[in-house]
């Protein structure tokens, strides 16, 4: 009985730690007008053209990242499972590197190594670096998810069946593999989306007008609007992870989590 | 993509056993390998080589020696302390919560609720998290508003969000859920039979924990704390938003970032050396983590 009691005590302490800052943010975001609760801060935040621009920019970057990540990971994971199973530990190690290499070091390395090349001189080049960095961040989630998805289907048999019907590799990937791991791709995509939408470090250091840098910039001049933006950002993360949980119930999705950025 | 031959067509899963023919299977992972080389390998190698070169590309150890500079050294120490404190405190609370939803046998919905929340909250780090703590513990924050009713404020109580402990409290927010995610599977690995066997041999709960529970859990706990340490050491956005990224801060990631954004005095060699120092710290944390994890898996594998 005492064990049960202490369990509730620790859960309560933790829950307070989790809930109070969220509640405070919400309350803070609603009290922009003195003496009354209202959506003033939200209206002001949403009305800003810079908000619309940066949010739209991050949406586009997230879409590009997910697309690039899927195109890179699905064929690779498929091929490794079919032909190069011995390389799997190596590939897995590569996909876990983002947990070891902090975002600051990643972007520092990219800027320094591609210094004075079109990648750092032009805005297109910087966008490529941005999307590429986000693909790196997405690797652990996307690879794990897709790899699990591929394990759940019989890749060798499906490939043989497709080949015996005369399908080439492109056809096999498009018509057989992608549809079969679609749910796994989705769950990787939701995590990627959540990461990209609020990401600050890489976008800021590459001087890209993302939502993360915009939030930071607003905080230097406004008091209540940052809280409203934080609530929006939290809601986005919640929504992505909730969708992930719903989708993930059908496939063992990425349980591993990323943490501090 | 690999060249397809008729023998492969018949037996796509075992191409390597075809007698004597060179396998072209590796061609299939070339895009991935190129990507890793371009976005991880080459940058890492180039930071390391640049850190031992001066601006004329002569070999020098001056940059790495600059890591011994008092300010740089004290920054690493500060970040080390910040990471250690948040890893230990966050790890402790994370452990206790993981204990509560496993051994503590609270109802199932609480357990799945905590796990879902942890998945989300360990991703909360960054600018919004800093805003949340400013709204809570900042000068205009909710806690100050409450204390104001009693004519008090946090500053009078000796607390300032924008100092070491403010950063630490904020970091702990994303450390706890990560520890929960690490520890729940480990606690699940503690088998009921072990407790029953110990009890039937007359062990007290304290003896059970001393001789069975703690030794089984210890590698996971240590591994988790090491993981949290690395997690805090590499964090940038949260600290940036809280400290404004100014020159006064001593968080190493911010100093490295400042070398890029031009806020700090630019010294390319020093920036590289700091980044290499960071990679060094990360390697030093991830190696023990992998070793501890391997040891922990002995018990969690069923």
Interface residues (C-beta under 8 A of the other chain):
Chain A: X3 X4 X6 X7 X8 X10 X11 X13 X14 X17 X18 X20 X21 X22 X23 X24 X25 X27 X28 X29 X72 X73 X75 X76 X79 X80 X82 X83 X84 X87 X91 X94 X97 X99 X100 X101 X102 X103 X104 X105 X106 X107 X108 X109 X110 X111 X112 X113 X132 X133 X135 X136 X156 X159 X160 X163 X164 X168 X169 X191 X194 X195 X198 X199 X200 X201 X204 X205 X207 X212 X215 X216 X219 X220 X223 X226 X227 X229 X230 X233 X234 X237 X238 X241 X244 X245 X255 X256 X257 X258 X259 X260 X261
Chain B: X1 X2 X4 X9 X12 X13 X15 X25 X26 X28 X29 X31 X32 X35 X36 X38 X39 X40 X42 X43 X44 X46 X47 X50 X93 X96 X97 X99 X100 X101 X103 X104 X105 X106 X110 X114 X116 X117 X118 X119 X120 X121 X122 X123 X124 X125 X126 X127 X128 X129 X131 X132 X133 X134 X135 X136 X140 X141 X142 X143 X171 X172 X173 X174 X175 X176 X177 X178 X181 X228 X230 X231 X232 X233 X234 X235 X236 X237 X238 X240 X241 X244 X253 X256 X257 X259 X260 X261 X268 X271 X272 X275 X278 X279 X282 X283 X286
